[in-house]
């Protein structure tokens, strides 16, 4: 596996961590979860560009928009 091929593993780990944090009752943890999701979106886009997975890239942009909305709603 080449160097950028390994990006999928931290992307997966950050995504799982984000999902765990989103389920919290504490607003601070939910904000951290949305922040992690945004980082994972970026990592998945990097990996998607490397592997020419264009549907994945479009999906990550859509999910990132929703994560930004969630971040904003939890910081108000």
N, CA, C and O atoms as a Maestro MAE file, in Angstrom:
{
 s_m_m2io_version
 :::
 2.0.0
}

f_m_ct {
 s_m_title
 :::
 protein
 m_atom[304] {
  # First column is atom index #
  i_m_mmod_type
  r_m_x_coord
  r_m_y_coord
  r_m_z_coord
  i_m_residue_number
  s_m_chain_name
  s_m_pdb_residue_name
  s_m_pdb_atom_name
  i_m_atomic_number
  :::
  1 25 0.861 -1.179 0.000 1 A "UNK " " N  " 7
  2 3 0.000 0.000 0.000 1 A "UNK " " CA " 6
  3 2 0.906 1.241 0.000 1 A "UNK " " C  " 6
  4 15 1.881 1.309 0.748 1 A "UNK " " O  " 8
  5 25 0.574 2.198 -0.834 2 A "UNK " " N  " 7
  6 3 1.380 3.417 -0.895 2 A "UNK " " CA " 6
  7 2 1.048 4.357 0.268 2 A "UNK " " C  " 6
  8 15 0.132 4.106 1.052 2 A "UNK " " O  " 8
  9 25 1.805 5.425 0.353 3 A "UNK " " N  " 7
  10 3 1.729 6.356 1.476 3 A "UNK " " CA " 6
  11 2 0.326 6.917 1.699 3 A "UNK " " C  " 6
  12 15 -0.183 6.861 2.818 3 A "UNK " " O  " 8
  13 25 -0.304 7.455 0.659 4 A "UNK " " N  " 7
  14 3 -1.644 8.038 0.813 4 A "UNK " " CA " 6
  15 2 -2.721 6.977 1.017 4 A "UNK " " C  " 6
  16 15 -3.813 7.279 1.497 4 A "UNK " " O  " 8
  17 25 -2.417 5.755 0.657 5 A "UNK " " N  " 7
  18 3 -3.372 4.677 0.894 5 A "UNK " " CA " 6
  19 2 -3.656 4.474 2.375 5 A "UNK " " C  " 6
  20 15 -4.724 3.989 2.748 5 A "UNK " " O  " 8
  21 25 -2.705 4.842 3.211 6 A "UNK " " N  " 7
  22 3 -2.869 4.680 4.655 6 A "UNK " " CA " 6
  23 2 -3.793 5.729 5.264 6 A "UNK " " C  " 6
  24 15 -4.185 5.590 6.423 6 A "UNK " " O  " 8
  25 25 -4.148 6.764 4.528 7 A "UNK " " N  " 7
  26 3 -5.020 7.831 5.050 7 A "UNK " " CA " 6
  27 2 -6.397 7.275 5.428 7 A "UNK " " C  " 6
  28 15 -7.076 7.832 6.291 7 A "UNK " " O  " 8
  29 25 -6.804 6.189 4.791 8 A "UNK " " N  " 7
  30 3 -8.115 5.626 5.101 8 A "UNK " " CA " 6
  31 2 -8.224 5.163 6.554 8 A "UNK " " C  " 6
  32 15 -9.317 5.189 7.121 8 A "UNK " " O  " 8
  33 25 -7.134 4.747 7.161 9 A "UNK " " N  " 7
  34 3 -7.197 4.242 8.530 9 A "UNK " " CA " 6
  35 2 -7.413 5.344 9.561 9 A "UNK " " C  " 6
  36 15 -8.286 5.201 10.417 9 A "UNK " " O  " 8
  37 25 -6.653 6.441 9.514 10 A "UNK " " N  " 7
  38 3 -6.991 7.525 10.452 10 A "UNK " " CA " 6
  39 2 -8.372 8.121 10.152 10 A "UNK " " C  " 6
  40 15 -9.080 8.536 11.070 10 A "UNK " " O  " 8
  41 25 -8.754 8.162 8.873 11 A "UNK " " N  " 7
  42 3 -10.086 8.672 8.526 11 A "UNK " " CA " 6
  43 2 -11.167 7.817 9.178 11 A "UNK " " C  " 6
  44 15 -12.142 8.343 9.714 11 A "UNK " " O  " 8
  45 25 -10.993 6.510 9.130 12 A "UNK " " N  " 7
  46 3 -11.961 5.602 9.742 12 A "UNK " " CA " 6
  47 2 -11.977 5.784 11.258 12 A "UNK " " C  " 6
  48 15 -13.046 5.833 11.865 12 A "UNK " " O  " 8
  49 25 -10.805 5.884 11.866 13 A "UNK " " N  " 7
  50 3 -10.730 6.056 13.318 13 A "UNK " " CA " 6
  51 2 -11.364 7.348 13.792 13 A "UNK " " C  " 6
  52 15 -12.081 7.361 14.793 13 A "UNK " " O  " 8
  53 25 -11.108 8.432 13.083 14 A "UNK " " N  " 7
  54 3 -11.686 9.729 13.457 14 A "UNK " " CA " 6
  55 2 -13.200 9.703 13.261 14 A "UNK " " C  " 6
  56 15 -13.936 10.306 14.042 14 A "UNK " " O  " 8
  57 25 -13.665 9.014 12.233 15 A "UNK " " N  " 7
  58 3 -15.110 8.902 11.990 15 A "UNK " " CA " 6
  59 2 -15.797 8.153 13.127 15 A "UNK " " C  " 6
  60 15 -16.864 8.562 13.585 15 A "UNK " " O  " 8
  61 25 -15.196 7.068 13.580 16 A "UNK " " N  " 7
  62 3 -15.773 6.294 14.693 16 A "UNK " " CA " 6
  63 2 -15.771 7.124 15.978 16 A "UNK " " C  " 6
  64 15 -16.758 7.133 16.713 16 A "UNK " " O  " 8
  65 25 -14.665 7.820 16.247 17 A "UNK " " N  " 7
  66 3 -14.600 8.689 17.419 17 A "UNK " " CA " 6
  67 2 -15.679 9.769 17.348 17 A "UNK " " C  " 6
  68 15 -16.339 10.054 18.347 17 A "UNK " " O  " 8
  69 25 -15.857 10.362 16.186 18 A "UNK " " N  " 7
  70 3 -16.864 11.408 16.003 18 A "UNK " " CA " 6
  71 2 -18.267 10.875 16.288 18 A "UNK " " C  " 6
  72 15 -19.059 11.532 16.964 18 A "UNK " " O  " 8
  73 25 -18.570 9.697 15.778 19 A "UNK " " N  " 7
  74 3 -19.894 9.102 16.008 19 A "UNK " " CA " 6
  75 2 -20.117 8.866 17.500 19 A "UNK " " C  " 6
  76 15 -21.225 9.059 18.001 19 A "UNK " " O  " 8
  77 25 -19.078 8.453 18.205 20 A "UNK " " N  " 7
  78 3 -19.173 8.232 19.648 20 A "UNK " " CA " 6
  79 2 -19.470 9.553 20.368 20 A "UNK " " C  " 6
  80 15 -20.330 9.605 21.247 20 A "UNK " " O  " 8
  81 25 -18.764 10.600 19.997 21 A "UNK " " N  " 7
  82 3 -18.937 11.895 20.657 21 A "UNK " " CA " 6
  83 2 -20.290 12.536 20.354 21 A "UNK " " C  " 6
  84 15 -20.861 13.212 21.211 21 A "UNK " " O  " 8
  85 25 -20.798 12.332 19.160 22 A "UNK " " N  " 7
  86 3 -22.091 12.912 18.770 22 A "UNK " " CA " 6
  87 2 -23.218 12.402 19.667 22 A "UNK " " C  " 6
  88 15 -24.195 13.111 19.908 22 A "UNK " " O  " 8
  89 25 -23.081 11.186 20.152 23 A "UNK " " N  " 7
  90 3 -24.120 10.581 20.995 23 A "UNK " " CA " 6
  91 2 -24.141 11.103 22.425 23 A "UNK " " C  " 6
  92 15 -24.972 10.666 23.222 23 A "UNK " " O  " 8
  93 25 -23.260 12.013 22.765 24 A "UNK " " N  " 7
  94 3 -23.178 12.525 24.124 24 A "UNK " " CA " 6
  95 2 -24.323 13.488 24.435 24 A "UNK " " C  " 6
  96 15 -24.874 14.136 23.545 24 A "UNK " " O  " 8
  97 25 -24.661 13.562 25.709 25 A "UNK " " N  " 7
  98 3 -25.659 14.534 26.159 25 A "UNK " " CA " 6
  99 2 -25.032 15.898 26.426 25 A "UNK " " C  " 6
  100 15 -25.739 16.894 26.581 25 A "UNK " " O  " 8
  101 25 -23.705 15.937 26.479 26 A "UNK " " N  " 7
  102 3 -23.000 17.183 26.763 26 A "UNK " " CA " 6
  103 2 -22.725 17.938 25.462 26 A "UNK " " C  " 6
  104 15 -22.099 17.404 24.546 26 A "UNK " " O  " 8
  105 25 -23.199 19.187 25.389 27 A "UNK " " N  " 7
  106 3 -22.998 19.968 24.157 27 A "UNK " " CA " 6
  107 2 -21.531 20.083 23.736 27 A "UNK " " C  " 6
  108 15 -21.227 20.058 22.544 27 A "UNK " " O  " 8
  109 25 -20.622 20.209 24.706 28 A "UNK " " N  " 7
  110 3 -19.196 20.322 24.382 28 A "UNK " " CA " 6
  111 2 -18.684 19.088 23.644 28 A "UNK " " C  " 6
  112 15 -17.897 19.202 22.704 28 A "UNK " " O  " 8
  113 25 -19.126 17.925 24.069 29 A "UNK " " N  " 7
  114 3 -18.702 16.686 23.403 29 A "UNK " " CA " 6
  115 2 -19.323 16.572 22.013 29 A "UNK " " C  " 6
  116 15 -18.683 16.091 21.078 29 A "UNK " " O  " 8
  117 25 -20.578 17.018 21.883 30 A "UNK " " N  " 7
  118 3 -21.205 16.990 20.553 30 A "UNK " " CA " 6
  119 2 -20.469 17.907 19.592 30 A "UNK " " C  " 6
  120 15 -20.264 17.552 18.431 30 A "UNK " " O  " 8
  121 25 -20.067 19.088 20.065 31 A "UNK " " N  " 7
  122 3 -19.287 20.013 19.229 31 A "UNK " " CA " 6
  123 2 -17.969 19.355 18.836 31 A "UNK " " C  " 6
  124 15 -17.541 19.460 17.687 31 A "UNK " " O  " 8
  125 25 -17.328 18.682 19.781 32 A "UNK " " N  " 7
  126 3 -16.088 17.958 19.469 32 A "UNK " " CA " 6
  127 2 -16.364 16.870 18.436 32 A "UNK " " C  " 6
  128 15 -15.543 16.628 17.552 32 A "UNK " " O  " 8
  129 25 -17.511 16.218 18.545 33 A "UNK " " N  " 7
  130 3 -17.887 15.184 17.576 33 A "UNK " " CA " 6
  131 2 -18.056 15.748 16.173 33 A "UNK " " C  " 6
  132 15 -17.568 15.168 15.203 33 A "UNK " " O  " 8
  133 25 -18.742 16.872 16.066 34 A "UNK " " N  " 7
  134 3 -18.901 17.491 14.751 34 A "UNK " " CA " 6
  135 2 -17.555 17.962 14.201 34 A "UNK " " C  " 6
  136 15 -17.311 17.888 12.997 34 A "UNK " " O  " 8
  137 25 -16.688 18.444 15.083 35 A "UNK " " N  " 7
  138 3 -15.340 18.843 14.649 35 A "UNK " " CA " 6
  139 2 -14.571 17.639 14.117 35 A "UNK " " C  " 6
  140 15 -13.899 17.728 13.089 35 A "UNK " " O  " 8
  141 25 -14.672 16.518 14.817 36 A "UNK " " N  " 7
  142 3 -14.016 15.284 14.354 36 A "UNK " " CA " 6
  143 2 -14.591 14.835 13.020 36 A "UNK " " C  " 6
  144 15 -13.852 14.412 12.131 36 A "UNK " " O  " 8
  145 25 -15.912 14.925 12.878 37 A "UNK " " N  " 7
  146 3 -16.524 14.546 11.604 37 A "UNK " " CA " 6
  147 2 -15.977 15.403 10.466 37 A "UNK " " C  " 6
  148 15 -15.723 14.891 9.376 37 A "UNK " " O  " 8
  149 25 -15.793 16.693 10.704 38 A "UNK " " N  " 7
  150 3 -15.268 17.585 9.664 38 A "UNK " " CA " 6
  151 2 -13.836 17.190 9.307 38 A "UNK " " C  " 6
  152 15 -13.466 17.188 8.133 38 A "UNK " " O  " 8
  153 25 -13.036 16.859 10.309 39 A "UNK " " N  " 7
  154 3 -11.671 16.379 10.039 39 A "UNK " " CA " 6
  155 2 -11.725 15.086 9.235 39 A "UNK " " C  " 6
  156 15 -10.951 14.901 8.295 39 A "UNK " " O  " 8
  157 25 -12.643 14.188 9.607 40 A "UNK " " N  " 7
  158 3 -12.746 12.923 8.864 40 A "UNK " " CA " 6
  159 2 -13.208 13.167 7.427 40 A "UNK " " C  " 6
  160 15 -12.767 12.471 6.513 40 A "UNK " " O  " 8
  161 25 -14.091 14.145 7.218 41 A "UNK " " N  " 7
  162 3 -14.508 14.486 5.854 41 A "UNK " " CA " 6
  163 2 -13.303 14.888 5.012 41 A "UNK " " C  " 6
  164 15 -13.168 14.472 3.861 41 A "UNK " " O  " 8
  165 25 -12.435 15.700 5.599 42 A "UNK " " N  " 7
  166 3 -11.236 16.143 4.880 42 A "UNK " " CA " 6
  167 2 -10.333 14.954 4.558 42 A "UNK " " C  " 6
  168 15 -9.829 14.828 3.443 42 A "UNK " " O  " 8
  169 25 -10.139 14.090 5.545 43 A "UNK " " N  " 7
  170 3 -9.286 12.914 5.325 43 A "UNK " " CA " 6
  171 2 -9.866 12.003 4.238 43 A "UNK " " C  " 6
  172 15 -9.130 11.485 3.398 43 A "UNK " " O  " 8
  173 25 -11.185 11.813 4.260 44 A "UNK " " N  " 7
  174 3 -11.806 10.966 3.232 44 A "UNK " " CA " 6
  175 2 -11.691 11.593 1.849 44 A "UNK " " C  " 6
  176 15 -11.532 10.879 0.858 44 A "UNK " " O  " 8
  177 25 -11.769 12.915 1.769 45 A "UNK " " N  " 7
  178 3 -11.597 13.583 0.471 45 A "UNK " " CA " 6
  179 2 -10.176 13.373 -0.040 45 A "UNK " " C  " 6
  180 15 -9.974 13.101 -1.224 45 A "UNK " " O  " 8
  181 25 -9.196 13.499 0.845 46 A "UNK " " N  " 7
  182 3 -7.803 13.262 0.445 46 A "UNK " " CA " 6
  183 2 -7.646 11.845 -0.090 46 A "UNK " " C  " 6
  184 15 -7.048 11.634 -1.145 46 A "UNK " " O  " 8
  185 25 -8.184 10.880 0.641 47 A "UNK " " N  " 7
  186 3 -8.093 9.489 0.210 47 A "UNK " " CA " 6
  187 2 -8.882 9.266 -1.088 47 A "UNK " " C  " 6
  188 15 -8.430 8.543 -1.976 47 A "UNK " " O  " 8
  189 25 -10.047 9.884 -1.191 48 A "UNK " " N  " 7
  190 3 -10.867 9.748 -2.397 48 A "UNK " " CA " 6
  191 2 -10.184 10.320 -3.627 48 A "UNK " " C  " 6
  192 15 -10.280 9.749 -4.713 48 A "UNK " " O  " 8
  193 25 -9.497 11.438 -3.467 49 A "UNK " " N  " 7
  194 3 -8.752 11.999 -4.596 49 A "UNK " " CA " 6
  195 2 -7.631 11.055 -5.016 49 A "UNK " " C  " 6
  196 15 -7.378 10.863 -6.206 49 A "UNK " " O  " 8
  197 25 -6.966 10.471 -4.028 50 A "UNK " " N  " 7
  198 3 -5.866 9.550 -4.306 50 A "UNK " " CA " 6
  199 2 -6.332 8.301 -5.067 50 A "UNK " " C  " 6
  200 15 -5.618 7.780 -5.923 50 A "UNK " " O  " 8
  201 25 -7.533 7.836 -4.739 51 A "UNK " " N  " 7
  202 3 -8.047 6.603 -5.351 51 A "UNK " " CA " 6
  203 2 -9.064 6.857 -6.465 51 A "UNK " " C  " 6
  204 15 -9.644 5.915 -7.005 51 A "UNK " " O  " 8
  205 25 -9.276 8.120 -6.806 52 A "UNK " " N  " 7
  206 3 -10.260 8.513 -7.832 52 A "UNK " " CA " 6
  207 2 -11.671 8.051 -7.492 52 A "UNK " " C  " 6
  208 15 -12.432 7.647 -8.371 52 A "UNK " " O  " 8
  209 25 -12.013 8.116 -6.203 53 A "UNK " " N  " 7
  210 3 -13.349 7.730 -5.735 53 A "UNK " " CA " 6
  211 2 -14.217 8.995 -5.685 53 A "UNK " " C  " 6
  212 15 -14.435 9.576 -4.621 53 A "UNK " " O  " 8
  213 25 -14.698 9.400 -6.846 54 A "UNK " " N  " 7
  214 3 -15.388 10.688 -6.962 54 A "UNK " " CA " 6
  215 2 -16.742 10.719 -6.263 54 A "UNK " " C  " 6
  216 15 -17.140 11.765 -5.752 54 A "UNK " " O  " 8
  217 25 -17.452 9.611 -6.229 55 A "UNK " " N  " 7
  218 3 -18.725 9.580 -5.498 55 A "UNK " " CA " 6
  219 2 -18.474 9.777 -4.001 55 A "UNK " " C  " 6
  220 15 -19.248 10.451 -3.322 55 A "UNK " " O  " 8
  221 25 -17.408 9.196 -3.498 56 A "UNK " " N  " 7
  222 3 -17.045 9.372 -2.096 56 A "UNK " " CA " 6
  223 2 -16.727 10.838 -1.808 56 A "UNK " " C  " 6
  224 15 -17.112 11.359 -0.761 56 A "UNK " " O  " 8
  225 25 -16.044 11.492 -2.705 57 A "UNK " " N  " 7
  226 3 -15.691 12.905 -2.529 57 A "UNK " " CA " 6
  227 2 -16.953 13.763 -2.465 57 A "UNK " " C  " 6
  228 15 -17.078 14.622 -1.592 57 A "UNK " " O  " 8
  229 25 -17.883 13.534 -3.384 58 A "UNK " " N  " 7
  230 3 -19.148 14.295 -3.382 58 A "UNK " " CA " 6
  231 2 -19.909 14.027 -2.089 58 A "UNK " " C  " 6
  232 15 -20.447 14.951 -1.477 58 A "UNK " " O  " 8
  233 25 -19.954 12.762 -1.673 59 A "UNK " " N  " 7
  234 3 -20.619 12.411 -0.418 59 A "UNK " " CA " 6
  235 2 -19.995 13.163 0.753 59 A "UNK " " C  " 6
  236 15 -20.718 13.676 1.607 59 A "UNK " " O  " 8
  237 25 -18.678 13.236 0.808 60 A "UNK " " N  " 7
  238 3 -18.006 13.907 1.918 60 A "UNK " " CA " 6
  239 2 -18.295 15.404 1.942 60 A "UNK " " C  " 6
  240 15 -18.403 15.995 3.016 60 A "UNK " " O  " 8
  241 25 -18.421 16.019 0.775 61 A "UNK " " N  " 7
  242 3 -18.791 17.436 0.746 61 A "UNK " " CA " 6
  243 2 -20.210 17.638 1.281 61 A "UNK " " C  " 6
  244 15 -20.472 18.592 2.014 61 A "UNK " " O  " 8
  245 25 -21.117 16.744 0.914 62 A "UNK " " N  " 7
  246 3 -22.496 16.828 1.427 62 A "UNK " " CA " 6
  247 2 -22.531 16.604 2.934 62 A "UNK " " C  " 6
  248 15 -23.196 17.342 3.661 62 A "UNK " " O  " 8
  249 25 -21.815 15.584 3.402 63 A "UNK " " N  " 7
  250 3 -21.769 15.313 4.837 63 A "UNK " " CA " 6
  251 2 -21.094 16.448 5.600 63 A "UNK " " C  " 6
  252 15 -21.498 16.773 6.716 63 A "UNK " " O  " 8
  253 25 -20.085 17.040 5.014 64 A "UNK " " N  " 7
  254 3 -19.400 18.160 5.666 64 A "UNK " " CA " 6
  255 2 -20.359 19.338 5.843 64 A "UNK " " C  " 6
  256 15 -20.332 20.005 6.878 64 A "UNK " " O  " 8
  257 25 -21.191 19.594 4.858 65 A "UNK " " N  " 7
  258 3 -22.184 20.668 4.984 65 A "UNK " " CA " 6
  259 2 -23.130 20.386 6.149 65 A "UNK " " C  " 6
  260 15 -23.469 21.294 6.909 65 A "UNK " " O  " 8
  261 25 -23.553 19.137 6.290 66 A "UNK " " N  " 7
  262 3 -24.427 18.779 7.410 66 A "UNK " " CA " 6
  263 2 -23.686 18.866 8.744 66 A "UNK " " C  " 6
  264 15 -24.263 19.272 9.753 66 A "UNK " " O  " 8
  265 25 -22.417 18.488 8.744 67 A "UNK " " N  " 7
  266 3 -21.628 18.573 9.975 67 A "UNK " " CA " 6
  267 2 -21.387 20.022 10.378 67 A "UNK " " C  " 6
  268 15 -21.385 20.338 11.568 67 A "UNK " " O  " 8
  269 25 -21.188 20.897 9.417 68 A "UNK " " N  " 7
  270 3 -21.052 22.325 9.733 68 A "UNK " " CA " 6
  271 2 -22.341 22.867 10.332 68 A "UNK " " C  " 6
  272 15 -22.310 23.678 11.258 68 A "UNK " " O  " 8
  273 25 -23.469 22.418 9.803 69 A "UNK " " N  " 7
  274 3 -24.775 22.822 10.348 69 A "UNK " " CA " 6
  275 2 -24.913 22.337 11.787 69 A "UNK " " C  " 6
  276 15 -25.332 23.100 12.658 69 A "UNK " " O  " 8
  277 25 -24.565 21.070 12.048 70 A "UNK " " N  " 7
  278 3 -24.631 20.519 13.397 70 A "UNK " " CA " 6
  279 2 -23.692 21.245 14.348 70 A "UNK " " C  " 6
  280 15 -24.041 21.506 15.499 70 A "UNK " " O  " 8
  281 25 -22.509 21.567 13.865 71 A "UNK " " N  " 7
  282 3 -21.545 22.309 14.686 71 A "UNK " " CA " 6
  283 2 -22.143 23.657 15.082 71 A "UNK " " C  " 6
  284 15 -22.093 24.051 16.247 71 A "UNK " " O  " 8
  285 25 -22.707 24.355 14.105 72 A "UNK " " N  " 7
  286 3 -23.280 25.678 14.362 72 A "UNK " " CA " 6
  287 2 -24.453 25.587 15.354 72 A "UNK " " C  " 6
  288 15 -24.550 26.402 16.271 72 A "UNK " " O  " 8
  289 25 -25.335 24.604 15.171 73 A "UNK " " N  " 7
  290 3 -26.496 24.470 16.055 73 A "UNK " " CA " 6
  291 2 -26.096 24.133 17.497 73 A "UNK " " C  " 6
  292 15 -26.807 24.480 18.440 73 A "UNK " " O  " 8
  293 25 -24.964 23.462 17.658 74 A "UNK " " N  " 7
  294 3 -24.523 23.088 19.000 74 A "UNK " " CA " 6
  295 2 -23.639 24.131 19.666 74 A "UNK " " C  " 6
  296 15 -23.300 23.993 20.841 74 A "UNK " " O  " 8
  297 25 -23.265 25.160 18.940 75 A "UNK " " N  " 7
  298 3 -22.450 26.222 19.549 75 A "UNK " " CA " 6
  299 2 -23.284 27.474 19.829 75 A "UNK " " C  " 6
  300 15 -22.763 28.437 20.391 75 A "UNK " " O  " 8
  301 25 -24.542 27.483 19.457 76 A "UNK " " N  " 7
  302 3 -25.393 28.648 19.693 76 A "UNK " " CA " 6
  303 2 -25.970 28.617 21.085 76 A "UNK " " C  " 6
  304 15 -26.714 29.521 21.466 76 A "UNK " " O  " 8
  :::
 }
 m_bond[303] {
  # First column is bond index #
  i_m_from
  i_m_to
  i_m_order
  :::
  1 1 2 1
  2 2 3 1
  3 3 4 2
  4 3 5 1
  5 5 6 1
  6 6 7 1
  7 7 8 2
  8 7 9 1
  9 9 10 1
  10 10 11 1
  11 11 12 2
  12 11 13 1
  13 13 14 1
  14 14 15 1
  15 15 16 2
  16 15 17 1
  17 17 18 1
  18 18 19 1
  19 19 20 2
  20 19 21 1
  21 21 22 1
  22 22 23 1
  23 23 24 2
  24 23 25 1
  25 25 26 1
  26 26 27 1
  27 27 28 2
  28 27 29 1
  29 29 30 1
  30 30 31 1
  31 31 32 2
  32 31 33 1
  33 33 34 1
  34 34 35 1
  35 35 36 2
  36 35 37 1
  37 37 38 1
  38 38 39 1
  39 39 40 2
  40 39 41 1
  41 41 42 1
  42 42 43 1
  43 43 44 2
  44 43 45 1
  45 45 46 1
  46 46 47 1
  47 47 48 2
  48 47 49 1
  49 49 50 1
  50 50 51 1
  51 51 52 2
  52 51 53 1
  53 53 54 1
  54 54 55 1
  55 55 56 2
  56 55 57 1
  57 57 58 1
  58 58 59 1
  59 59 60 2
  60 59 61 1
  61 61 62 1
  62 62 63 1
  63 63 64 2
  64 63 65 1
  65 65 66 1
  66 66 67 1
  67 67 68 2
  68 67 69 1
  69 69 70 1
  70 70 71 1
  71 71 72 2
  72 71 73 1
  73 73 74 1
  74 74 75 1
  75 75 76 2
  76 75 77 1
  77 77 78 1
  78 78 79 1
  79 79 80 2
  80 79 81 1
  81 81 82 1
  82 82 83 1
  83 83 84 2
  84 83 85 1
  85 85 86 1
  86 86 87 1
  87 87 88 2
  88 87 89 1
  89 89 90 1
  90 90 91 1
  91 91 92 2
  92 91 93 1
  93 93 94 1
  94 94 95 1
  95 95 96 2
  96 95 97 1
  97 97 98 1
  98 98 99 1
  99 99 100 2
  100 99 101 1
  101 101 102 1
  102 102 103 1
  103 103 104 2
  104 103 105 1
  105 105 106 1
  106 106 107 1
  107 107 108 2
  108 107 109 1
  109 109 110 1
  110 110 111 1
  111 111 112 2
  112 111 113 1
  113 113 114 1
  114 114 115 1
  115 115 116 2
  116 115 117 1
  117 117 118 1
  118 118 119 1
  119 119 120 2
  120 119 121 1
  121 121 122 1
  122 122 123 1
  123 123 124 2
  124 123 125 1
  125 125 126 1
  126 126 127 1
  127 127 128 2
  128 127 129 1
  129 129 130 1
  130 130 131 1
  131 131 132 2
  132 131 133 1
  133 133 134 1
  134 134 135 1
  135 135 136 2
  136 135 137 1
  137 137 138 1
  138 138 139 1
  139 139 140 2
  140 139 141 1
  141 141 142 1
  142 142 143 1
  143 143 144 2
  144 143 145 1
  145 145 146 1
  146 146 147 1
  147 147 148 2
  148 147 149 1
  149 149 150 1
  150 150 151 1
  151 151 152 2
  152 151 153 1
  153 153 154 1
  154 154 155 1
  155 155 156 2
  156 155 157 1
  157 157 158 1
  158 158 159 1
  159 159 160 2
  160 159 161 1
  161 161 162 1
  162 162 163 1
  163 163 164 2
  164 163 165 1
  165 165 166 1
  166 166 167 1
  167 167 168 2
  168 167 169 1
  169 169 170 1
  170 170 171 1
  171 171 172 2
  172 171 173 1
  173 173 174 1
  174 174 175 1
  175 175 176 2
  176 175 177 1
  177 177 178 1
  178 178 179 1
  179 179 180 2
  180 179 181 1
  181 181 182 1
  182 182 183 1
  183 183 184 2
  184 183 185 1
  185 185 186 1
  186 186 187 1
  187 187 188 2
  188 187 189 1
  189 189 190 1
  190 190 191 1
  191 191 192 2
  192 191 193 1
  193 193 194 1
  194 194 195 1
  195 195 196 2
  196 195 197 1
  197 197 198 1
  198 198 199 1
  199 199 200 2
  200 199 201 1
  201 201 202 1
  202 202 203 1
  203 203 204 2
  204 203 205 1
  205 205 206 1
  206 206 207 1
  207 207 208 2
  208 207 209 1
  209 209 210 1
  210 210 211 1
  211 211 212 2
  212 211 213 1
  213 213 214 1
  214 214 215 1
  215 215 216 2
  216 215 217 1
  217 217 218 1
  218 218 219 1
  219 219 220 2
  220 219 221 1
  221 221 222 1
  222 222 223 1
  223 223 224 2
  224 223 225 1
  225 225 226 1
  226 226 227 1
  227 227 228 2
  228 227 229 1
  229 229 230 1
  230 230 231 1
  231 231 232 2
  232 231 233 1
  233 233 234 1
  234 234 235 1
  235 235 236 2
  236 235 237 1
  237 237 238 1
  238 238 239 1
  239 239 240 2
  240 239 241 1
  241 241 242 1
  242 242 243 1
  243 243 244 2
  244 243 245 1
  245 245 246 1
  246 246 247 1
  247 247 248 2
  248 247 249 1
  249 249 250 1
  250 250 251 1
  251 251 252 2
  252 251 253 1
  253 253 254 1
  254 254 255 1
  255 255 256 2
  256 255 257 1
  257 257 258 1
  258 258 259 1
  259 259 260 2
  260 259 261 1
  261 261 262 1
  262 262 263 1
  263 263 264 2
  264 263 265 1
  265 265 266 1
  266 266 267 1
  267 267 268 2
  268 267 269 1
  269 269 270 1
  270 270 271 1
  271 271 272 2
  272 271 273 1
  273 273 274 1
  274 274 275 1
  275 275 276 2
  276 275 277 1
  277 277 278 1
  278 278 279 1
  279 279 280 2
  280 279 281 1
  281 281 282 1
  282 282 283 1
  283 283 284 2
  284 283 285 1
  285 285 286 1
  286 286 287 1
  287 287 288 2
  288 287 289 1
  289 289 290 1
  290 290 291 1
  291 291 292 2
  292 291 293 1
  293 293 294 1
  294 294 295 1
  295 295 296 2
  296 295 297 1
  297 297 298 1
  298 298 299 1
  299 299 300 2
  300 299 301 1
  301 301 302 1
  302 302 303 1
  303 303 304 2
  :::
 }
}
